[in-house]
Amino acid sequence: MYKEERRMFEIGEYIVYGNTGVCKVEEVKTMKGPGMKEDRLYYTLEPVYRKGSRLFTPVDNQKVKMRPILTLQEADELIGRIKEIDLLWVKDEKNREQVYKEAIRTCDCEDLIRMIKTLYLRKKARLDAGKKVTSSDAKYLHLAEESLYGELSVVMGIPKEEMETFIYEKVKE
């Protein structure tokens, strides 16, 4: 496995910051405070979907996944490939939640699509059988949708609440 090369993000750039989702880079500067190295650079991030909040993270943070958001072309191509993207197979039911956690942690749009497709089919099967959706499945479906739809919304300029319908219309064409 290769080590991902991390580049500096620019002020004004939109990035995906771990489970927080899409954030705008507001500042890049050194900070003073307890436990902070004075020569270390920090990002000040504003989460797009948590107005009024700010996050501070070291530029060289290796614990939280940070990446640029998709380009419009990448988003269009991704949506165009949704039918081809496999389900997220879980061999051992005991490990299902761990597989979901890892898929969320990757911040990878294809992993999120795999998860959404899998959980949607599980939800449909349970409801068709007269059963309730498990709380774990509901939780992870919500997290995956929020993350994917949030990023695509920013990239495509479509309100997040309309993204599921937009994708559904594109996929059924």
Secondary structure, 3 states (H helix, E strand, C coil): CCCCCCCCCCCCCEEEEHHHEEEEEEEEEECCCCCCCCCCEEEEEEECCCCCCCEEEECCCCCCCEEECCCHHHHHHHHHCHHHCCCCCCCCHHHHHHHHHHHHHHCCHHHHHHHHHHHHHHHHHHHHCCCCCCHHHHHHHHHHHHHHHHHHHHHHCCCHHHHHHHHHHHHHC
